[in-house]
Amino acid sequence: MAEKDELGRRGEQVAAEWLQEQGYTLVDRNWRCPSGELDLILRQGTTMVFAEVKTRSSLTFGHPFEAITSRKAARLRRLAAAWCREREPGAVSVRIDAVAVTNAWSERPNVEHLAGIV
């Protein structure tokens, strides 16, 4: 596996664990359809939360959140709708969040969470 793929997997694992520690329930991860992939699908109370995880080894090339463009946000909305149609047709409350992970391999990775990015 390529180093960047390993870093991404590690970041998703760190984010999933962190969100669960915050009270979220992990429902699904790495869900794919022809249009793309959703990193983490969680539940917070009655809200379905779709979390896009961005992991960087450093901030040298910018903050991880900078990689979430308006085009990416629009894709996340479409993917969340597709997931709900397939898995949770009665979902009433849906939110898309972003999670940035840096220093993923350290003993204490840095996790930043933005709720409701779109």
SULDABEL-V776298 format. One record per helix or strand. SS is the DSSP state (H for helix, E for strand). FROM is the first residue (numbers start at 0). TO is the last residue. If there is no record, write none. Layout:
ss: (SS/SS)
from: (FROM/FROM)
to: (TO/TO)
This chain:
ss: (H/E/E/E/H/H/E/E)
from: (2/24/35/46/63/69/92/109)
to: (20/32/43/55/66/86/101/113)
